[in-house]
């Protein structure tokens, strides 16, 4: 297990270094970053002053070393629009994104795991048909299209839920459902396939020959072994929800990191965009590392290696 954890930690560090390199060159691919960040009507004098202020007139290697050093001490830069350090701005929006992702992952697990369990244990049954339909629907429907349809139906026509914002507890239901749907479809298919494979194993036949109730066989034996793969997928998907909810937050005007990233791009606040990208990557990589640790704790084959 020690070798496995060290390997996971090394991979996480390499990913973070790669993210830092990509974010550093993100605004330099087009040439002059000062021209990218300033408005088109900026005069040459203003561009030159901004270039000197931001340090873009220094050698590229010196800029990267300075950038890397600041990130290591938690300095992700300063927003051009807000004229404030980027980290407090990110932390201000982070709770909304965490809330949205948390509700979404709970929705996905609560619906997907029972559907996959019942569908896998009873192939060909009506529940199995529903589980396969949910799996297909969740991974095939475009998120932005479903978000607009839900707003029209549940907010505009029926007036059951608010169209946007984060003002009431009900506000999270529609964006969380749209965000959870791809994960729900993936978890349903994974749970169903795992149960189908497990139900043919020798220890399941032994449990049946002992006369154990189906409830005990399904939940204590089958689901427990299927959970080994589910732990890994749930952890990874939660990280993706935290870092990839840009479209959902934009459609539903949810005040999270994704919406702030879109706003920062639209006003050319690229230092804030860089900071959001680095912070989101740190969160995703950290969650993946915790998932690897949890996977090692659940799977005895890794724990005792």
LOFI-973745 format. One record per residue (C-alpha): residue in one letter; x, y, z. Coordinates in nm, 4 decimals. Example, Ala and Ser with C-alpha at 12.3 -4.5 7.8 and 13.67 -1.06 7.14 Angstrom:
% LOFI-973745
+------+----------+----------+----------+
| code |        X |        Y |        Z |
+------+----------+----------+----------+
|    A |   1.2300 |  -0.4500 |   0.7800 |
|    S |   1.3670 |  -0.1060 |   0.7140 |
+------+----------+----------+----------+
This chain:
% LOFI-973745
+------+----------+----------+----------+
| code |        X |        Y |        Z |
+------+----------+----------+----------+
|    X |   0.0000 |   0.0000 |   0.0000 |
|    X |   0.2890 |   0.2352 |   0.0739 |
|    X |   0.4208 |   0.1999 |  -0.2811 |
|    X |   0.0720 |   0.2623 |  -0.4189 |
|    X |   0.0276 |   0.5808 |  -0.2135 |
|    X |   0.3717 |   0.7136 |  -0.3080 |
|    X |   0.2958 |   0.6502 |  -0.6743 |
|    X |  -0.0385 |   0.8333 |  -0.6447 |
|    X |   0.1280 |   1.1270 |  -0.4694 |
|    X |   0.3990 |   1.1548 |  -0.7363 |
|    X |   0.1365 |   1.1482 |  -1.0113 |
|    X |  -0.0615 |   1.4219 |  -0.8331 |
|    X |   0.2463 |   1.6438 |  -0.8073 |
|    X |   0.3290 |   1.5930 |  -1.1756 |
|    X |  -0.0276 |   1.6829 |  -1.2756 |
|    X |  -0.0136 |   2.0020 |  -1.0694 |
|    X |   0.3186 |   2.1017 |  -1.2242 |
|    X |   0.1677 |   2.0438 |  -1.5675 |
|    X |  -0.1308 |   2.2616 |  -1.4757 |
|    X |   0.0999 |   2.5415 |  -1.3609 |
|    X |   0.2902 |   2.5281 |  -1.6890 |
|    X |  -0.0316 |   2.5341 |  -1.8938 |
|    X |  -0.1845 |   2.8223 |  -1.6974 |
|    X |   0.1383 |   3.0216 |  -1.7251 |
|    X |   0.1453 |   2.9917 |  -2.1043 |
|    X |  -0.2335 |   3.0261 |  -2.1383 |
|    X |  -0.2244 |   3.4037 |  -2.1973 |
|    X |   0.1106 |   3.3935 |  -2.3786 |
|    X |   0.0079 |   3.1693 |  -2.6690 |
|    X |  -0.1263 |   3.4648 |  -2.8652 |
|    X |   0.1950 |   3.6630 |  -2.8262 |
|    X |   0.1841 |   3.9719 |  -2.6084 |
|    X |  -0.0165 |   3.9041 |  -2.2860 |
|    X |  -0.0505 |   4.2790 |  -2.2252 |
|    X |  -0.2458 |   4.3137 |  -2.5502 |
|    X |  -0.4671 |   4.0191 |  -2.4509 |
|    X |  -0.5557 |   4.1591 |  -2.1085 |
|    X |  -0.6105 |   4.5217 |  -2.2065 |
|    X |  -0.8967 |   4.6540 |  -2.4139 |
|    X |  -0.8440 |   4.6991 |  -2.7873 |
|    X |  -0.8671 |   5.0763 |  -2.7600 |
|    X |  -0.5702 |   5.0934 |  -2.5200 |
|    X |  -0.2938 |   5.3197 |  -2.6435 |
|    X |   0.0639 |   5.1941 |  -2.7007 |
|    X |   0.1766 |   5.3914 |  -2.3961 |
|    X |  -0.0854 |   5.2246 |  -2.1769 |
|    X |   0.0146 |   4.8836 |  -2.3107 |
|    X |   0.3814 |   4.9512 |  -2.2371 |
|    X |   0.3063 |   5.0728 |  -1.8829 |
|    X |   0.0872 |   4.7694 |  -1.8161 |
|    X |   0.3522 |   4.5362 |  -1.9592 |
|    X |   0.6137 |   4.6806 |  -1.7231 |
|    X |   0.3761 |   4.6773 |  -1.4243 |
|    X |   0.2916 |   4.3103 |  -1.4746 |
|    X |   0.6534 |   4.2126 |  -1.5423 |
|    X |   0.5868 |   4.0906 |  -1.8962 |
|    X |   0.8952 |   4.2724 |  -2.0222 |
|    X |   1.1257 |   4.0400 |  -1.8279 |
|    X |   1.2752 |   3.7167 |  -1.9722 |
|    X |   1.0204 |   3.4344 |  -1.9969 |
|    X |   1.2167 |   3.2023 |  -1.7673 |
|    X |   1.2370 |   3.4716 |  -1.4985 |
|    X |   0.8604 |   3.5278 |  -1.5268 |
|    X |   0.7901 |   3.1548 |  -1.4887 |
|    X |   1.0187 |   3.1149 |  -1.1852 |
|    X |   0.8546 |   3.4156 |  -1.0188 |
|    X |   0.5080 |   3.2834 |  -1.1056 |
|    X |   0.5908 |   2.9352 |  -0.9752 |
|    X |   0.7346 |   3.0749 |  -0.6516 |
|    X |   0.4271 |   3.2860 |  -0.5814 |
|    X |   0.1954 |   2.9902 |  -0.6375 |
|    X |   0.3969 |   2.7743 |  -0.3963 |
|    X |   0.3349 |   3.0255 |  -0.1153 |
|    X |  -0.0370 |   3.0538 |  -0.1970 |
|    X |  -0.0219 |   3.3784 |  -0.3964 |
|    X |  -0.2378 |   3.3174 |  -0.7049 |
|    X |  -0.2151 |   3.6729 |  -0.8314 |
|    X |  -0.4404 |   3.9776 |  -0.8195 |
|    X |  -0.7630 |   4.0367 |  -1.0079 |
|    X |  -0.7448 |   4.3206 |  -1.2610 |
|    X |  -1.1150 |   4.3956 |  -1.2321 |
|    X |  -1.1671 |   4.3734 |  -0.8553 |
|    X |  -0.8133 |   4.4954 |  -0.7716 |
|    X |  -0.8041 |   4.2363 |  -0.4931 |
|    X |  -0.6032 |   3.9169 |  -0.4356 |
|    X |  -0.7596 |   3.6280 |  -0.6257 |
|    X |  -0.7693 |   3.3777 |  -0.3366 |
|    X |  -1.0261 |   3.5658 |  -0.1202 |
|    X |  -1.2457 |   3.6129 |  -0.4287 |
|    X |  -1.2291 |   3.2409 |  -0.5022 |
|    X |  -1.3009 |   3.1439 |  -0.1420 |
|    X |  -1.6031 |   3.3741 |  -0.1472 |
|    X |  -1.7558 |   3.1803 |  -0.4390 |
|    X |  -1.6353 |   2.8347 |  -0.3351 |
|    X |  -1.9207 |   2.7508 |  -0.0899 |
|    X |  -2.1813 |   2.7878 |  -0.3658 |
|    X |  -1.9934 |   2.5486 |  -0.5946 |
|    X |  -1.9365 |   2.2991 |  -0.3106 |
|    X |  -2.3068 |   2.3107 |  -0.2225 |
|    X |  -2.4107 |   2.2502 |  -0.5823 |
|    X |  -2.1658 |   1.9636 |  -0.6324 |
|    X |  -2.2524 |   1.8030 |  -0.2965 |
|    X |  -2.6269 |   1.8013 |  -0.3642 |
|    X |  -2.5621 |   1.6707 |  -0.7156 |
|    X |  -2.3412 |   1.3805 |  -0.6039 |
|    X |  -2.5915 |   1.2821 |  -0.3321 |
|    X |  -2.8722 |   1.2824 |  -0.5898 |
|    X |  -2.6654 |   1.0682 |  -0.8245 |
|    X |  -2.5705 |   0.8103 |  -0.5605 |
|    X |  -2.9169 |   0.7858 |  -0.4016 |
|    X |  -3.0828 |   0.7170 |  -0.7373 |
|    X |  -2.8115 |   0.5313 |  -0.9291 |
|    X |  -2.6878 |   0.2752 |  -0.6773 |
|    X |  -3.0297 |   0.1224 |  -0.5886 |
|    X |  -3.1336 |   0.1221 |  -0.9558 |
|    X |  -2.8111 |  -0.0453 |  -1.0615 |
|    X |  -2.8283 |  -0.2951 |  -0.7760 |
|    X |  -3.1858 |  -0.4028 |  -0.8509 |
|    X |  -3.1333 |  -0.3979 |  -1.2264 |
|    X |  -2.8153 |  -0.6059 |  -1.2043 |
|    X |  -2.9678 |  -0.8599 |  -0.9691 |
|    X |  -3.2825 |  -0.8954 |  -1.1828 |
|    X |  -3.1747 |  -0.8679 |  -1.5487 |
|    X |  -3.4617 |  -0.8236 |  -1.7900 |
|    X |  -3.7047 |  -0.7008 |  -1.5244 |
|    X |  -3.8923 |  -0.3672 |  -1.5540 |
|    X |  -3.6517 |  -0.2117 |  -1.3019 |
|    X |  -3.3599 |  -0.3294 |  -1.5135 |
|    X |  -3.5122 |  -0.1658 |  -1.8217 |
|    X |  -3.5559 |   0.1583 |  -1.6249 |
|    X |  -3.1969 |   0.1455 |  -1.4991 |
|    X |  -3.0615 |   0.0988 |  -1.8501 |
|    X |  -3.2818 |   0.3834 |  -1.9714 |
|    X |  -3.1532 |   0.6134 |  -1.6961 |
|    X |  -2.7956 |   0.5194 |  -1.7809 |
|    X |  -2.8478 |   0.5955 |  -2.1502 |
|    X |  -3.0438 |   0.9152 |  -2.0880 |
|    X |  -2.7923 |   1.0494 |  -1.8389 |
|    X |  -2.4968 |   1.0142 |  -2.0720 |
|    X |  -2.6712 |   1.1170 |  -2.3945 |
|    X |  -2.8692 |   1.4310 |  -2.3091 |
|    X |  -2.6810 |   1.7652 |  -2.3437 |
|    X |  -2.6689 |   1.9471 |  -2.0108 |
|    X |  -2.7420 |   2.2949 |  -2.1493 |
|    X |  -3.0481 |   2.1694 |  -2.3404 |
|    X |  -3.1915 |   1.9905 |  -2.0379 |
|    X |  -3.1258 |   2.2982 |  -1.8205 |
|    X |  -3.3259 |   2.5216 |  -2.0560 |
|    X |  -3.6113 |   2.2694 |  -2.0814 |
|    X |  -3.6323 |   2.2412 |  -1.7012 |
|    X |  -3.6393 |   2.6182 |  -1.6623 |
|    X |  -3.9241 |   2.6457 |  -1.9149 |
|    X |  -4.1269 |   2.3623 |  -1.7592 |
|    X |  -4.0692 |   2.3869 |  -1.3836 |
|    X |  -4.0005 |   2.7586 |  -1.3455 |
|    X |  -4.1824 |   2.9431 |  -1.6244 |
|    X |  -4.4852 |   2.7187 |  -1.6800 |
|    X |  -4.5468 |   2.5456 |  -1.3467 |
|    X |  -4.3851 |   2.8035 |  -1.1136 |
|    X |  -4.2589 |   2.5271 |  -0.8873 |
|    X |  -3.8945 |   2.6297 |  -0.8720 |
|    X |  -3.7011 |   2.9558 |  -0.9128 |
|    X |  -3.5417 |   3.0183 |  -1.2502 |
|    X |  -3.2001 |   3.1187 |  -1.1196 |
|    X |  -2.9929 |   3.2393 |  -0.8258 |
|    X |  -2.9241 |   3.0976 |  -0.4838 |
|    X |  -3.1873 |   3.2764 |  -0.2775 |
|    X |  -3.3916 |   2.9791 |  -0.1516 |
|    X |  -3.3181 |   2.6148 |  -0.0683 |
|    X |  -3.5225 |   2.5112 |  -0.3734 |
|    X |  -3.2866 |   2.7036 |  -0.6018 |
|    X |  -3.0307 |   2.4237 |  -0.5948 |
|    X |  -3.2647 |   2.1480 |  -0.7140 |
|    X |  -3.2673 |   2.2118 |  -1.0900 |
|    X |  -2.8960 |   2.2901 |  -1.1362 |
|    X |  -2.7993 |   1.9987 |  -0.9110 |
|    X |  -3.0183 |   1.7577 |  -1.1067 |
|    X |  -2.8761 |   1.8692 |  -1.4421 |
|    X |  -2.5229 |   1.8490 |  -1.3041 |
|    X |  -2.5765 |   1.5037 |  -1.1522 |
|    X |  -2.7390 |   1.3415 |  -1.4559 |
|    X |  -2.4200 |   1.2328 |  -1.6418 |
|    X |  -2.2756 |   1.0961 |  -1.3172 |
|    X |  -2.6032 |   0.9227 |  -1.2397 |
|    X |  -2.5998 |   0.7505 |  -1.5776 |
|    X |  -2.2378 |   0.6431 |  -1.5333 |
|    X |  -2.3007 |   0.5081 |  -1.1804 |
|    X |  -2.6125 |   0.3173 |  -1.2865 |
|    X |  -2.4250 |   0.1415 |  -1.5647 |
|    X |  -2.1230 |   0.0711 |  -1.3461 |
|    X |  -2.3321 |  -0.0648 |  -1.0565 |
|    X |  -2.5433 |  -0.2803 |  -1.2866 |
|    X |  -2.2447 |  -0.4300 |  -1.4692 |
|    X |  -2.0602 |  -0.4927 |  -1.1420 |
|    X |  -2.3606 |  -0.6678 |  -0.9868 |
|    X |  -2.4139 |  -0.8795 |  -1.2992 |
|    X |  -2.0533 |  -0.9944 |  -1.2804 |
|    X |  -2.0554 |  -1.0517 |  -0.9058 |
|    X |  -2.3821 |  -1.2498 |  -0.8977 |
|    X |  -2.2139 |  -1.5329 |  -1.0877 |
|    X |  -1.9227 |  -1.5669 |  -0.8445 |
|    X |  -1.8751 |  -1.8684 |  -0.6205 |
|    X |  -1.9277 |  -1.6870 |  -0.2905 |
|    X |  -2.2701 |  -1.5654 |  -0.4058 |
|    X |  -2.3730 |  -1.9209 |  -0.4923 |
|    X |  -2.2433 |  -2.0330 |  -0.1541 |
|    X |  -2.4467 |  -1.7640 |   0.0217 |
|    X |  -2.7574 |  -1.8752 |  -0.1657 |
|    X |  -2.6955 |  -2.2400 |  -0.0791 |
|    X |  -2.6827 |  -2.1426 |   0.2883 |
|    X |  -3.0334 |  -2.0035 |   0.2589 |
|    X |  -2.9425 |  -1.6403 |   0.3238 |
|    X |  -3.2194 |  -1.3892 |   0.2425 |
|    X |  -3.1815 |  -1.2032 |  -0.0893 |
|    X |  -3.1535 |  -0.8727 |   0.1000 |
|    X |  -2.8465 |  -0.9957 |   0.2841 |
|    X |  -2.6913 |  -1.1386 |  -0.0346 |
|    X |  -2.7441 |  -0.8202 |  -0.2337 |
|    X |  -2.6444 |  -0.5604 |   0.0260 |
|    X |  -2.3898 |  -0.7391 |   0.2474 |
|    X |  -2.2077 |  -0.9389 |  -0.0187 |
|    X |  -2.2765 |  -0.8109 |  -0.3718 |
|    X |  -2.2961 |  -0.4374 |  -0.3060 |
|    X |  -1.9995 |  -0.4460 |  -0.0691 |
|    X |  -1.7749 |  -0.5837 |  -0.3431 |
|    X |  -1.9229 |  -0.3583 |  -0.6099 |
|    X |  -1.8461 |  -0.0585 |  -0.3866 |
|    X |  -1.4735 |  -0.1002 |  -0.4578 |
|    X |  -1.5165 |   0.0413 |  -0.8072 |
|    X |  -1.7924 |   0.2831 |  -0.7049 |
|    X |  -1.5713 |   0.4595 |  -0.4483 |
|    X |  -1.3206 |   0.5491 |  -0.7163 |
|    X |  -1.5803 |   0.6728 |  -0.9657 |
|    X |  -1.7767 |   0.8757 |  -0.7085 |
|    X |  -1.4647 |   1.0537 |  -0.5865 |
|    X |  -1.3478 |   1.1380 |  -0.9385 |
|    X |  -1.6929 |   1.2542 |  -1.0478 |
|    X |  -1.7283 |   1.4790 |  -0.7423 |
|    X |  -1.4003 |   1.6454 |  -0.8369 |
|    X |  -1.5225 |   1.6957 |  -1.1931 |
|    X |  -1.8444 |   1.8500 |  -1.0606 |
|    X |  -1.6477 |   2.1007 |  -0.8556 |
|    X |  -1.4280 |   2.1996 |  -1.1462 |
|    X |  -1.6613 |   2.1493 |  -1.4407 |
|    X |  -1.9913 |   2.3154 |  -1.3506 |
|    X |  -1.9267 |   2.6218 |  -1.5711 |
|    X |  -2.2209 |   2.5684 |  -1.8079 |
|    X |  -2.4695 |   2.4818 |  -1.5336 |
|    X |  -2.3724 |   2.7786 |  -1.3187 |
|    X |  -2.3980 |   3.0104 |  -1.6182 |
|    X |  -2.7434 |   2.8892 |  -1.7269 |
|    X |  -2.8904 |   2.9023 |  -1.3764 |
|    X |  -2.6951 |   3.2159 |  -1.2674 |
|    X |  -2.5516 |   3.0150 |  -0.9799 |
|    X |  -2.2925 |   3.2337 |  -0.7972 |
|    X |  -2.0086 |   2.9806 |  -0.7963 |
|    X |  -1.6569 |   2.9463 |  -0.9343 |
|    X |  -1.7734 |   2.8465 |  -1.2806 |
|    X |  -1.9807 |   3.1595 |  -1.3274 |
|    X |  -1.6992 |   3.3765 |  -1.1929 |
|    X |  -1.4624 |   3.2166 |  -1.4462 |
|    X |  -1.6990 |   3.3051 |  -1.7326 |
|    X |  -1.7307 |   3.6614 |  -1.6037 |
|    X |  -1.3523 |   3.6920 |  -1.5707 |
|    X |  -1.2993 |   3.5704 |  -1.9279 |
|    X |  -1.5583 |   3.8129 |  -2.0650 |
|    X |  -1.3854 |   4.1131 |  -1.9031 |
|    X |  -1.0300 |   3.9922 |  -1.9838 |
|    X |  -0.9414 |   3.9385 |  -1.6177 |
|    X |  -0.6928 |   3.6649 |  -1.7040 |
|    X |  -0.5006 |   3.6681 |  -1.3713 |
|    X |  -0.8284 |   3.5719 |  -1.2032 |
|    X |  -0.8926 |   3.3073 |  -1.4716 |
|    X |  -0.5470 |   3.1631 |  -1.4073 |
|    X |  -0.6103 |   3.1608 |  -1.0326 |
|    X |  -0.9449 |   2.9819 |  -1.0738 |
|    X |  -0.7846 |   2.7233 |  -1.3031 |
|    X |  -0.5018 |   2.6546 |  -1.0561 |
|    X |  -0.7341 |   2.6413 |  -0.7557 |
|    X |  -0.9821 |   2.4112 |  -0.9313 |
|    X |  -0.6972 |   2.1837 |  -1.0352 |
|    X |  -0.5704 |   2.1690 |  -0.6773 |
|    X |  -0.9167 |   2.0691 |  -0.5547 |
|    X |  -0.9666 |   1.8058 |  -0.8258 |
|    X |  -0.6204 |   1.6538 |  -0.7835 |
|    X |  -0.6600 |   1.6547 |  -0.4038 |
|    X |  -0.9947 |   1.4763 |  -0.4268 |
|    X |  -0.8507 |   1.2219 |  -0.6696 |
|    X |  -0.5663 |   1.1574 |  -0.4266 |
|    X |  -0.8128 |   1.1063 |  -0.1414 |
|    X |  -1.0105 |   0.8749 |  -0.3688 |
|    X |  -0.6988 |   0.6679 |  -0.4354 |
|    X |  -0.6421 |   0.6422 |  -0.0594 |
|    X |  -1.0047 |   0.5386 |  -0.0049 |
|    X |  -0.9784 |   0.2842 |  -0.2852 |
|    X |  -0.6711 |   0.1358 |  -0.1190 |
|    X |  -0.8530 |   0.1138 |   0.2146 |
|    X |  -1.1577 |  -0.0552 |   0.0596 |
|    X |  -0.9724 |  -0.2998 |  -0.1657 |
|    X |  -0.7656 |  -0.5472 |   0.0397 |
|    X |  -0.5665 |  -0.6467 |  -0.2703 |
|    X |  -0.4036 |  -0.3035 |  -0.2664 |
|    X |  -0.3939 |  -0.2646 |   0.1117 |
|    X |  -0.1865 |  -0.5750 |   0.1684 |
|    X |   0.0521 |  -0.5431 |  -0.1239 |
+------+----------+----------+----------+
